């Protein structure tokens, strides 16, 4: 029999198993790398379990579908697009300032 040096086949895990593993990591307080090292998980695979999943909704817009990310989607109903000041150049270039800035900052922009 030959010595087979191929890496072992990856283990398939259910969504519930993945959710449980991610929760164990969160409660451990360890970095992803340390947790993977101690529990013999592939770091890239584990990172894929933790990162937010982006999925298109029926309207075609991308929505965050991850319950593991720890973040909540925030929607702004009426974004403010007003600027404090605008600078228009003859070339057609425009600079919009949304707050006051130091004069030296403006000098650097105009150079």
C-alpha positions as CSV (number, residue, x, y, z in Angstrom):
1,X,0.0,0.0,0.0
2,X,1.3,3.4,-1.0
3,X,1.7,6.3,1.4
4,X,-1.0,8.8,0.4
5,X,-0.1,12.4,1.2
6,X,-3.3,13.9,0.0
7,X,-5.0,16.3,2.5
8,X,-8.1,14.9,4.2
9,X,-11.5,15.6,2.6
10,X,-13.4,18.6,4.1
11,X,-16.1,17.9,6.6
12,X,-19.6,19.0,5.6
13,X,-21.5,20.7,8.4
14,X,-25.1,21.6,8.8
15,X,-26.2,25.2,9.2
16,X,-27.0,24.5,12.9
17,X,-23.6,23.0,13.5
18,X,-22.0,26.1,11.9
19,X,-24.2,28.4,14.0
20,X,-23.2,26.5,17.2
21,X,-19.4,26.7,16.3
22,X,-19.6,30.4,15.6
23,X,-21.4,31.0,18.8
24,X,-18.7,29.0,20.7
25,X,-16.1,31.2,19.1
26,X,-17.9,34.4,20.0
27,X,-18.2,33.3,23.6
28,X,-14.6,32.2,23.8
29,X,-13.3,35.8,23.3
30,X,-10.5,34.4,21.1
31,X,-9.4,35.7,17.7
32,X,-10.7,33.7,14.7
33,X,-7.1,32.5,14.0
34,X,-6.6,31.2,17.6
35,X,-10.0,29.5,17.7
36,X,-9.3,27.8,14.4
37,X,-5.9,26.7,15.4
38,X,-7.1,25.2,18.7
39,X,-10.2,23.5,17.1
40,X,-8.5,22.4,13.9
41,X,-10.7,24.4,11.6
42,X,-9.5,25.8,8.2
43,X,-9.3,29.6,8.7
44,X,-10.7,30.5,5.3
45,X,-13.7,28.2,5.8
46,X,-14.3,29.6,9.3
47,X,-14.1,33.2,8.0
48,X,-16.8,32.3,5.4
49,X,-19.0,31.1,8.2
50,X,-18.6,34.4,10.2
51,X,-18.7,37.0,7.4
52,X,-22.1,38.5,6.4
53,X,-23.9,36.8,3.5
54,X,-25.2,39.1,0.8
55,X,-28.3,38.0,-1.0
56,X,-30.6,39.7,-3.5
57,X,-34.1,40.3,-2.4
58,X,-37.2,39.9,-4.7
59,X,-36.9,43.6,-5.6
60,X,-33.3,42.9,-6.9
61,X,-31.6,44.9,-4.1
62,X,-28.8,43.3,-2.1
63,X,-29.6,42.6,1.5
64,X,-27.6,41.4,4.4
65,X,-29.0,38.0,5.3
66,X,-26.4,36.9,7.9
67,X,-27.7,36.2,11.5
68,X,-24.1,35.5,12.5
69,X,-22.5,38.8,11.6
70,X,-23.6,40.6,14.8
71,X,-24.6,43.7,12.8
72,X,-28.1,45.1,12.0
73,X,-28.9,46.7,8.7
74,X,-29.6,50.4,9.0
75,X,-31.8,52.2,6.4
76,X,-31.8,56.0,6.1
77,X,-35.2,57.2,5.1
78,X,-34.3,60.8,4.0
79,X,-30.6,61.2,3.5
80,X,-29.4,64.8,3.7
81,X,-27.7,65.9,0.5
82,X,-27.2,69.5,1.4
83,X,-23.7,71.0,1.2
84,X,-22.2,73.8,3.4
85,X,-20.4,75.3,0.4
86,X,-19.7,74.5,-3.2
87,X,-16.7,75.5,-5.4
88,X,-17.1,75.5,-9.2
89,X,-14.1,75.7,-11.5
90,X,-14.2,76.8,-15.1
91,X,-13.1,73.3,-16.1
92,X,-16.4,72.0,-14.8
93,X,-14.9,70.4,-11.7
94,X,-16.9,70.9,-8.5
95,X,-16.0,70.6,-4.9
96,X,-18.8,70.1,-2.3
97,X,-18.1,70.8,1.3
98,X,-20.5,69.4,3.9
99,X,-18.9,71.2,6.9
100,X,-16.5,74.0,7.5
101,X,-12.8,73.3,6.7
102,X,-9.6,75.1,7.5
103,X,-8.3,77.5,4.8
104,X,-5.1,75.5,4.4
105,X,-7.2,72.5,3.5
106,X,-8.9,74.5,0.7
107,X,-5.5,75.7,-0.5
108,X,-4.3,72.1,-0.9
109,X,-7.5,71.1,-2.7
110,X,-7.2,73.9,-5.2
111,X,-3.5,73.3,-6.1
